[in-house]
Amino acid sequence: MGIFRFFAKIYLFYPLTDFFLFMSVSTLDIKVTKVAKSRIAELDQSNIQFGKLYSDHMLVAEYEDGAWKSAEIKPFENLSLSPATTFMHYGQAIFEGVKAYKDPEGNPMIFRPYDNMKRMNRSAHRMAMPDVPEELFIDGLRQLIDIDRDWIPTAPDSSLYIRPFMIAVDEFVGVKPAEKFLFIIITSPAGPYYANPVSIFVQDQYVRAFPGGIGFTKAAGNYGMSMYPTMQIRKMGYDQILWTDGFEHKYVQEIGTMNFFVVIGDKAITPDLKGDTILEGVTRDSVIALLREKGVTVEERQISIDEIAEAYKAGQLKEAFGTGTAASIAPIAKLTYHDMLMELPPMTEWKIMNELKKGLSDIRYGLVADTHDWMLKV
Ligand SMILES: Cc1ncc(COP(=O)(O)O)c(C=O)c1O
C-alpha cells in the first residue's frame, strides 16, 4: 500500500471508530436474564439488617477498548476475577449510595439519582476511570429497580439501598491506570440505620483528606484508611469520627459517611465545599434547601472545633446531626474533643432537626408533593 493510501485509510477510519464508540454508548442495550426463582421469601420486613441480604438481580457492564461494551441485568452472583486484577492491589475503585422508596400506592421511586451519577463521574475523573453514561447509570438503575421492586421494603423508615460501583479489572500487577473496568449495581433492603443518637469523637490525630487529594470522591481508599481510626474509637465506646482538617486539625470536615451540621443559636452551620476535601452529600444539599425554605439561616463556611466548644460553653450549641443516604439524618447525642465532653440538649427540645427529618422523609415516601423534582419514578 502506498504511503498516501495508508494515511488516507487512517483518516477515513478514525471518524468511523468515533462513530461506533458513540453508538456503542448511546444505544447500549441492557440484556435481561431473570432468576428462575426469587429469594424474596428470605426478606423479613420486621428485622432488616443493613447489607446482609441482596436482591435477586444485579447489573454488570463491561468497559474495554475505550467504550462500554455490554450491560446485563442478571441474577445476583459472585464475580470470578483473576487474583492479579488491578483494583485489588491499587484501589482504583469508586462507589455510590442511592436509595429507592415506595409511595403509598406502592410505586417505586429513586431519590436524586442524577446527583449520584454526576458525583460518580467526578470520582471517576479523579481516579482515571471512564464516565458512566446516563443510558447505563439511570436507565440501568430504573430497569433493575423495576425488576426487583418487590425488594423495596415498606416498613417505616425502610428503603432499598442501591450500591453502584466501578472497579478496574485489568489482569496486571504493574502500577498503571487500568484500561478495563466493570460497572456494577447491587441492591439491598435497608431498615432504620442508627437506632439511637450517635456519640462522636473529634479526631485530630489521623487525617481523612488533604487539599489536592481524593476527599471529595467516593473512592474506596477514603474508607479503607478510616477503618483503623474507627476501630480505635469504637473500642473507646464512640460510634463515629468527626474528621478535622489536615493542616491545623482545627476545622471540622465530616463524619464517617455523613456530612456534619450544628445549630448554634438559631443558625444551622455546615462546613463549605470550597476545598476538595469534603464529599458533596446529596442529603446535605437537600437539607440545606429544606432549611432555607423554612426560613432557617444556613451558613456554609469553615467552622472550627473551638467555635463549637465556645458555643457549647455559652449554652448556644442547640443541635448537631449528620446527613447521609444510609442514615438519612442522624442526631448526635455527644461530641468529645480531647477531654471535653459536649452533651447536646435532649432531642425533644430541638427546634430544627425533628421537623427537617420528617419533611425529607415525607418527600421520599411520596407523602407530600415533590416540588423539587427529586424523586425519579421507575
Ligand atoms: C464521606 C461521606 N460524607 C458524606 C456522605 C453523605 O453523602 P450523601 O448524602 O450523598 O449520602 C457520605 C455518604 O455517601 C460519605 O461517605
The ligand as an SDF file (V2000), in Angstrom:
LIG
                    3D

 16 16  0  0  0  0  0  0  0  0999 V2000
  -17.6140   10.5590   53.4770 C   0  0  0  0  0  0  0  0  0  0  0  0
  -19.0620   10.8200   53.2700 C   0  0  0  0  0  0  0  0  0  0  0  0
  -19.5530   12.0390   53.5340 N   0  0  0  0  0  0  0  0  0  0  0  0
  -20.8520   12.3430   53.3450 C   0  0  0  0  0  0  0  0  0  0  0  0
  -21.7290   11.3900   52.8620 C   0  0  0  0  0  0  0  0  0  0  0  0
  -23.1690   11.7770   52.6360 C   0  0  0  0  0  0  0  0  0  0  0  0
  -23.4430   11.8370   51.2570 O   0  0  0  0  0  0  0  0  0  0  0  0
  -24.9050   11.5190   50.7080 P   0  0  0  0  0  0  0  0  0  0  0  0
  -25.8290   12.4200   51.4180 O   0  0  0  0  0  0  0  0  0  0  0  0
  -24.8290   11.7940   49.2470 O   0  0  0  0  0  0  0  0  0  0  0  0
  -25.1610   10.0840   51.0080 O   0  0  0  0  0  0  0  0  0  0  0  0
  -21.2680   10.0940   52.5910 C   0  0  0  0  0  0  0  0  0  0  0  0
  -22.1810    9.0570   52.0750 C   0  0  0  0  0  0  0  0  0  0  0  0
  -22.3980    8.9550   50.9010 O   0  0  0  0  0  0  0  0  0  0  0  0
  -19.9040    9.7960   52.7880 C   0  0  0  0  0  0  0  0  0  0  0  0
  -19.4310    8.5770   52.5320 O   0  0  0  0  0  0  0  0  0  0  0  0
  1  2  1  0
  2  3  1  0
  2 15  2  0
  3  4  2  0
  4  5  1  0
  5  6  1  0
  5 12  2  0
  6  7  1  0
  7  8  1  0
  8  9  2  0
  8 10  1  0
  8 11  1  0
 12 13  1  0
 12 15  1  0
 13 14  2  0
 15 16  1  0
M  END
$$$$
